[in-house]
Amino acid sequence: MPEDSKISKAQQKAVHEYVKRNYDRIELTVKPKGKKEEIKAHAELSGETLNSFINRAIDETMNRDTMQARKEI
C-alpha cells in the first residue's frame, strides 16, 4: 500500500467517534458454525453486504409483523 494512501491516526479517531455517536452495534451469534458464510454468500448473490442484508431482513420482518398485527385488530 502506498504511503500517501494511509489514513492518519486523527482521521481514524474521527471516524471511530462518528460511528460511536451515530450507530448502534449489535453482536449477532449464528449457529451452526459455518452459517455466517452461508448468509454472506446469499447476501452477495443479492448484491448486498452482510450488514445491509441483515438490516434489510430485520426491517422486512418488522414491517411484515406490524402489518400482520394490524390485520388481527
C-alpha positions as CSV (number, residue, x, y, z in Angstrom):
1,M,0.0,0.0,0.0
2,P,1.5,3.4,-1.0
3,E,2.5,5.6,1.9
4,D,0.2,8.6,0.9
5,S,-3.0,6.5,0.9
6,K,-2.8,5.6,4.6
7,I,-5.3,7.1,7.0
8,S,-3.9,9.2,9.8
9,K,-4.5,8.3,13.4
10,A,-6.5,11.6,13.8
11,Q,-8.8,10.6,10.9
12,Q,-9.2,7.0,12.3
13,K,-10.2,8.5,15.6
14,A,-12.6,10.9,14.0
15,V,-14.3,8.1,12.1
16,H,-14.5,6.0,15.2
17,E,-16.1,8.8,17.2
18,Y,-18.6,9.4,14.3
19,V,-19.6,5.8,14.2
20,K,-19.9,5.7,18.0
21,R,-22.2,8.7,18.0
22,N,-24.4,7.7,15.0
23,Y,-24.7,3.9,15.0
24,D,-25.9,1.2,17.4
25,R,-24.0,-2.1,17.4
26,I,-25.5,-5.5,17.9
27,E,-23.4,-8.6,18.4
28,L,-25.0,-11.5,16.5
29,T,-24.4,-15.2,17.1
30,V,-25.5,-17.6,14.4
31,K,-25.4,-21.4,14.6
32,P,-24.3,-23.9,13.5
33,K,-20.7,-23.0,12.7
34,G,-20.5,-22.0,9.0
35,K,-23.9,-20.4,8.9
36,K,-22.3,-17.0,8.7
37,E,-20.6,-17.9,5.4
38,E,-23.9,-19.2,4.1
39,I,-25.7,-15.9,4.9
40,K,-22.8,-13.9,3.5
41,A,-22.9,-15.8,0.2
42,H,-26.7,-15.3,0.0
43,A,-26.2,-11.5,0.6
44,E,-23.6,-11.3,-2.1
45,L,-25.9,-13.0,-4.6
46,S,-28.3,-10.1,-3.9
47,G,-25.5,-7.6,-4.4
48,E,-25.5,-6.7,-0.7
49,T,-23.1,-6.7,2.1
50,L,-23.7,-8.9,5.1
51,N,-24.6,-5.9,7.2
52,S,-27.1,-4.5,4.7
53,F,-28.7,-7.9,4.2
54,I,-29.2,-8.3,7.9
55,N,-30.6,-4.8,8.2
56,R,-33.0,-5.4,5.3
57,A,-34.1,-8.8,6.8
58,I,-34.8,-7.1,10.1
59,D,-36.7,-4.2,8.5
60,E,-38.8,-6.5,6.3
61,T,-39.6,-8.8,9.2
62,M,-40.6,-6.0,11.4
63,N,-42.8,-4.5,8.7
64,R,-44.5,-7.8,8.0
65,D,-45.1,-8.4,11.7
66,T,-46.6,-4.9,12.1
67,M,-48.9,-5.4,9.1
68,Q,-50.0,-8.8,10.4
69,A,-50.7,-7.3,13.9
70,R,-52.8,-4.6,12.3
71,K,-54.9,-7.2,10.3
72,E,-55.6,-9.1,13.6
73,I,-57.1,-6.0,15.2
